[in-house]
Amino acid sequence: MSGETDDPTAAAAQALEQARSRLASVPAETVVTNHAIGLYELAAIHLSAETPDLVSASLAIDALAAVVDGLGPRLGEEHPTLVDALANIRMVYVSVRRDRLGDA
């Protein structure tokens, strides 16, 4: 038996190197877009909770806006979809906030 096979540190280092190689082969705009979608989903989770967490939802929405507005068309072909998603989650936020706080 090889010592490397049984060494959890070596196995973790090898797995990390494989993950890095896979990630390096993907266009950066794809990875950033996936993270932006994660921010959208995070906001949606906080807004759809039994007791919505408006502070956490707002943070996720602002982070999404920073990516979408800050990078704009550099996000590639998914940019228009992300612009629409941002507008959508902002409208949901306003609706949930109005329902929770009685805002006009």
C-alpha positions as a Markdown table, in Angstrom:
| # | Residue | x | y | z |
|---|---|---|---|---|
| 1 | Met | 0.0 | 0.0 | 0.0 |
| 2 | Ser | 1.2 | 3.5 | -0.8 |
| 3 | Gly | 1.4 | 6.0 | 2.0 |
| 4 | Glu | -0.3 | 8.6 | -0.2 |
| 5 | Thr | -3.5 | 6.6 | -0.5 |
| 6 | Asp | -3.9 | 6.3 | 3.2 |
| 7 | Asp | -2.8 | 9.9 | 4.0 |
| 8 | Pro | -5.9 | 12.1 | 4.3 |
| 9 | Thr | -3.9 | 15.3 | 3.9 |
| 10 | Ala | -2.4 | 14.1 | 0.6 |
| 11 | Ala | -5.9 | 12.9 | -0.6 |
| 12 | Ala | -7.3 | 16.3 | 0.3 |
| 13 | Ala | -4.5 | 18.1 | -1.5 |
| 14 | Gln | -5.1 | 16.0 | -4.6 |
| 15 | Ala | -8.8 | 16.6 | -4.5 |
| 16 | Leu | -8.2 | 20.3 | -4.2 |
| 17 | Glu | -5.8 | 20.3 | -7.1 |
| 18 | Gln | -8.4 | 18.4 | -9.2 |
| 19 | Ala | -11.1 | 21.0 | -8.3 |
| 20 | Arg | -8.8 | 23.8 | -9.2 |
| 21 | Ser | -8.1 | 22.3 | -12.6 |
| 22 | Arg | -11.8 | 21.8 | -13.3 |
| 23 | Leu | -12.5 | 25.4 | -12.2 |
| 24 | Ala | -9.7 | 26.8 | -14.3 |
| 25 | Ser | -11.2 | 25.2 | -17.4 |
| 26 | Val | -14.6 | 27.0 | -16.9 |
| 27 | Pro | -14.9 | 30.6 | -18.2 |
| 28 | Ala | -14.9 | 33.1 | -15.4 |
| 29 | Glu | -18.2 | 34.6 | -16.5 |
| 30 | Thr | -19.9 | 31.2 | -16.0 |
| 31 | Val | -18.5 | 30.9 | -12.4 |
| 32 | Val | -19.5 | 34.5 | -11.6 |
| 33 | Thr | -23.0 | 34.0 | -13.1 |
| 34 | Asn | -23.4 | 30.9 | -11.0 |
| 35 | His | -22.5 | 32.8 | -7.8 |
| 36 | Ala | -24.9 | 35.6 | -8.8 |
| 37 | Ile | -27.7 | 33.0 | -9.1 |
| 38 | Gly | -26.7 | 31.8 | -5.7 |
| 39 | Leu | -27.2 | 35.3 | -4.3 |
| 40 | Tyr | -30.6 | 35.4 | -6.0 |
| 41 | Glu | -31.6 | 32.1 | -4.4 |
| 42 | Leu | -30.3 | 33.2 | -1.0 |
| 43 | Ala | -32.5 | 36.3 | -1.2 |
| 44 | Ala | -35.5 | 34.2 | -2.2 |
| 45 | Ile | -34.9 | 31.8 | 0.6 |
| 46 | His | -34.9 | 34.7 | 3.2 |
| 47 | Leu | -38.0 | 36.3 | 1.6 |
| 48 | Ser | -40.0 | 33.0 | 1.5 |
| 49 | Ala | -39.2 | 31.9 | 5.1 |
| 50 | Glu | -42.2 | 31.6 | 7.4 |
| 51 | Thr | -40.9 | 34.8 | 9.0 |
| 52 | Pro | -39.1 | 36.6 | 6.2 |
| 53 | Asp | -35.6 | 37.9 | 7.1 |
| 54 | Leu | -35.7 | 41.3 | 5.3 |
| 55 | Val | -32.2 | 42.3 | 6.5 |
| 56 | Ser | -30.6 | 39.1 | 5.1 |
| 57 | Ala | -32.6 | 39.3 | 1.9 |
| 58 | Ser | -31.6 | 42.9 | 1.4 |
| 59 | Leu | -27.9 | 42.1 | 1.8 |
| 60 | Ala | -28.2 | 39.3 | -0.7 |
| 61 | Ile | -30.1 | 41.5 | -3.2 |
| 62 | Asp | -27.5 | 44.3 | -2.8 |
| 63 | Ala | -24.7 | 41.8 | -3.4 |
| 64 | Leu | -26.5 | 40.6 | -6.5 |
| 65 | Ala | -26.9 | 44.2 | -7.7 |
| 66 | Ala | -23.2 | 44.9 | -7.1 |
| 67 | Val | -22.3 | 42.0 | -9.4 |
| 68 | Val | -24.9 | 42.6 | -12.1 |
| 69 | Asp | -24.7 | 46.4 | -12.2 |
| 70 | Gly | -21.0 | 46.5 | -11.5 |
| 71 | Leu | -20.0 | 43.9 | -14.2 |
| 72 | Gly | -22.7 | 44.5 | -16.7 |
| 73 | Pro | -22.2 | 43.0 | -20.1 |
| 74 | Arg | -18.9 | 41.5 | -19.0 |
| 75 | Leu | -21.1 | 38.7 | -17.6 |
| 76 | Gly | -21.7 | 37.5 | -21.1 |
| 77 | Glu | -24.9 | 36.2 | -22.6 |
| 78 | Glu | -26.6 | 35.6 | -19.2 |
| 79 | His | -26.4 | 39.3 | -18.3 |
| 80 | Pro | -30.0 | 40.1 | -19.5 |
| 81 | Thr | -31.3 | 37.2 | -17.5 |
| 82 | Leu | -29.5 | 38.4 | -14.4 |
| 83 | Val | -30.8 | 41.9 | -14.9 |
| 84 | Asp | -34.4 | 40.5 | -15.1 |
| 85 | Ala | -33.7 | 38.3 | -12.0 |
| 86 | Leu | -32.5 | 41.3 | -10.1 |
| 87 | Ala | -35.6 | 43.3 | -11.0 |
| 88 | Asn | -37.8 | 40.4 | -10.0 |
| 89 | Ile | -36.2 | 39.8 | -6.6 |
| 90 | Arg | -36.4 | 43.5 | -5.9 |
| 91 | Met | -40.1 | 43.5 | -6.6 |
| 92 | Val | -40.6 | 40.4 | -4.4 |
| 93 | Tyr | -38.7 | 42.2 | -1.6 |
| 94 | Val | -40.9 | 45.3 | -1.8 |
| 95 | Ser | -44.0 | 43.1 | -1.8 |
| 96 | Val | -42.9 | 41.1 | 1.2 |
| 97 | Arg | -41.7 | 44.2 | 3.1 |
| 98 | Arg | -45.1 | 45.8 | 2.4 |
| 99 | Asp | -46.9 | 42.8 | 3.7 |
| 100 | Arg | -44.7 | 42.4 | 6.8 |
| 101 | Leu | -44.4 | 46.1 | 7.8 |
| 102 | Gly | -47.6 | 47.5 | 6.3 |
| 103 | Asp | -45.6 | 50.0 | 4.1 |
| 104 | Ala | -47.6 | 51.9 | 1.5 |
